[in-house]
Amino acid sequence: MSRPAPAQAIGVGVSAALVAGASLGNLGANLMPVLLPGMTDRFGLSNTAAGWVASVQLIMTALATLAFTSRAARPGRARIARFGLVVAIAGMGLVFAAPDFTVLMAGNALTGAGLGISYAAAMAAIASTDDTDRASAVAVVGATIVLAVFVIVLPEVNDAWGGTTGFAVLALCCMPVLWLVRALPDAVEHKEDPAPERGDLAPTTAAVPVLFLMGLALLGATDQGAWSYSEILGEEYGGMSADSVSTVLSVSSVVCLAGVALSASAVRRFGRLTVVTACIAAEGLCKLVIAALPWGGYYVTAAIVWQICYMGLLVQTLAVAAAADRSGRWVAACGGAVAIGSGLGPAPSGWALDSFGAPAFGVLLALTTAVAAIPIARTIHSMEKRGITSPEPAVQS
């Protein structure tokens, strides 16, 4: 029997590749608020039409990620990531030069599909590292910082040159990523080994639990839905000024990085299931407070705690998926599930807020978060019983 391939160490090249891939997968969701105004102004779009443009890109990213989960579990991840990048760059160029709404929609669809393909390859690569917890943290923290820089820079670009110039800048920034992704840890085909060592990439045939993915999608929908209307809740329902709300949300977006270190420390002490369950429970409570009691100190505290828990939960979920299936298929599928939830969450959340008011909206968010927690917690419990979600890093053979 042939030995499984050893897991790959997380050096500078691997870290850069993982950060680049994670950034691509979250590009649309994080940057759409600063990209959409340029498209809206250039083509004179209504809010409904602009919403369709955003949804097309986000949903295509999610669908492409899910569609390429199986392919990302096989060798050739760098090639797949480059293919996705080429597609995304072509789509961004199409958006930048779009003469009409139809081409604009096509360009956004192409952009989303390309980003999703590259994201699937990068997320699957996390499972091929020798320390999936560290790889998850590097990818998430790095992507958060990269996207924060773009959030600052792109509005300046659009103010200076207007229209869809932001897409041209993103296309140019994707060019060096074609070189960076060469370092993505690859999957290696091997025959079954009856006793693989801890640091080896053992084969797996386990299918990704559908209920687990549905739970992640539902959780992503509640998070993105609540985040999309968090500014409105603070201003219109909490009586806070626009500057105050913006400051709170900006601070929480930076402080959230503490969730990576805090969750890692807590997992070593209390175990993965306890930490993940606590993070989801805290998220649900914070979303309830932000919607039902959006006043002053309540709003500030809830927003910060929510984002810290969100970041910790994201890192731990990716680490669980990587440990459960070292081919990378679970990680890629989890990324796609969260992306689908993020893309579908804002519309029904806005309807619920308009229809039932803020307090009922908060209760709905909390209940939905609780429902999403059930399949996630059950899956992690099952993994822990099988002894395959240990937070200790693997020892390379």
C-alpha positions, -999 to +999 in steps of 0.1 A: +000+000+000+012+035-007+016+060+021-006+091+023+011+123+015+024+143+045+005+175+053+021+207+041+037+232+065+023+267+067+050+290+054+049+324+039+040+312+004+012+289+017-001+317+040-002+342+011-020+318-011-047+309+016-052+346+023-056+355-013-081+326-019-102+335+012-102+372+001-115+362-033-144+342-019-156+371+003-149+398-022-185+403-033-202+401+001-177+425+018-172+450-010-206+451-026-217+481-004-188+502-019-191+487-055-228+490-059-232+528-057-208+531-087-229+507-108-261+524-096-250+559-106-235+549-139-266+530-152-293+549-132-305+517-114-334+516-091-329+499-056-346+468-069-324+466-100-293+472-080-303+445-056-306+420-084-271+429-097-257+422-062-276+390-057-265+376-091-229+380-082-232+367-047-253+337-056-230+328-085-201+328-061-219+305-037-231+281-065-197+279-081-180+272-048-204+243-042-201+230-077-163+228-075-161+212-041-154+177-055-130+189-081-111+209-054-106+177-034-084+163-062-049+173-073-045+205-094-058+231-070-035+258-082-047+252-118-083+254-107-077+286-087-060+302-117-089+292-140-113+309-116-092+340-114-091+343-152-129+340-153-133+366-125-109+390-142-128+387-174-160+393-156-146+424-138-134+438-171-168+432-186-185+451-157-160+480-161-167+483-198-203+474-198-224+495-223-258+484-209-276+467-180-276+433-197-238+432-201-235+445-165-255+415-152-235+391-173-202+406-161-213+403-125-224+367-130-190+358-146-172+376-118-191+357-091-185+324-108-148+329-111-145+340-075-164+310-063-141+286-083-110+301-068-126+301-033-133+264-035-097+256-043-083+278-015-107+265+011-100+229+002-063+236+006-067+243+043-073+206+049-039+198+033-019+217+058-002+203+089-022+225+113-058+232+101-066+255+131-037+277+122-044+276+085-080+286+091-070+315+113-044+327+088-069+326+060-097+343+079-076+370+096-056+378+065-087+380+043-104+403+069-074+427+068-071+427+030-108+433+025-108+461+051-081+478+030-103+475-001-133+490+018-112+521+024-095+523-010-123+516-034-146+545-024-117+568-030-112+553-064-148+557-073-149+593-061-119+601-083-128+583-115-165+573-109-186+546-124-173+510-123-136+519-119-135+499-088-139+467-108-109+476-130-088+481-098-099+447-085-090+431-118-055+445-117-051+434-081-061+399-091-032+396-115-005+389-089-028+364-073-024+343-104+012+338-092+004+336-054-020+306-057+008+284-071+016+277-034-018+263-025-013+230-007-024+203-032-044+172-027-026+139-035-043+108-048-032+078-028-044+043-020-060+034+013-035+030+042-048+010+071-028+030+097-020+065+086+000+086+109-015+117+125+004+141+103-006+123+071-036+132+049-058+102+054-083+093+026-120+099+032-152+089+015-176+106+039-202+128+023-207+163+036-238+162+059-266+181+042-281+192+074-247+206+085-245+226+053-281+238+057-273+249+093-243+269+081-264+285+053-291+295+077-266+309+102-249+328+073-283+342+063-291+355+098-257+370+102-257+388+068-293+398+072-287+413+106-255+430+095-271+445+064-297+463+086-275+470+117-270+506+107-307+512+101-315+495+135-291+518+153-302+550+136-340+546+131-348+524+160-320+532+185-319+569+180-282+570+174-265+593+150-251+581+117-216+589+128-220+570+160-233+539+143-206+539+117-180+542+144-194+513+163-196+491+133-161+500+122-146+493+156-164+460+158-151+450+124-115+455+137-120+441+172-136+410+158-101+397+150-097+390+187-122+362+182-096+341+165-072+341+194-099+339+220-117+309+204-084+290+199-075+294+236-110+285+247-110+254+224-079+241+241-095+245+275-131+236+270-133+217+237-145+226+202-182+217+207-185+239+239-169+269+222-189+267+190-221+263+209-213+292+232-204+314+202-237+306+184-257+313+216-239+346+221-245+356+185-282+349+188-285+370+219-265+399+204-286+399+173-317+400+195-303+429+215-293+449+184-328+446+169-350+448+200-329+470+223-307+491+200-298+519+225-264+533+234-244+509+255-266+479+246-260+484+209-222+490+212-217+460+235-238+436+214-222+447+181-187+441+194-194+408+211-214+396+181-185+402+157-159+386+180-181+355+183-187+355+145-150+355+138-142+328+163-171+307+150-160+310+114-124+299+122-135+270+143-161+258+118-134+257+090-111+239+113-137+213+121-145+207+084-108+204+076-102+179+104-133+159+094-123+155+058-086+159+049-094+159+011-108+195+016-142+187+002-159+196+035-141+230+038-150+240+003-186+230+008-189+249+041-176+280+024-202+276-003-230+271+022-221+302+041-219+321+009-254+310-002-268+321+032-250+354+029-264+360-006-300+351+004-302+366+038-307+404+033-339+402+012-361+382+037-345+401+066-356+434+051-391+421+046-393+408+082-381+441+095-406+461+075-435+436+082-430+429+119-409+457+133-375+456+150-384+438+183-400+409+164-372+409+139-347+404+167-367+375+181-368+360+146-331+363+143-325+347+176-348+318+169-334+312+135-298+312+149-309+286+175-324+264+148-292+267+127-271+257+158-288+223+161-273+205+130-240+223+135-236+212+171-248+176+163-222+173+135-194+185+157-205+162+185-204+133+161-169+143+150-157+146+186-170+112+194-149+098+165-119+118+178-112+138+147-117+174+157-088+177+181-074+213+182-038+200+185-018+205+153-007+175+134+029+163+135+043+161+101+058+127+093 
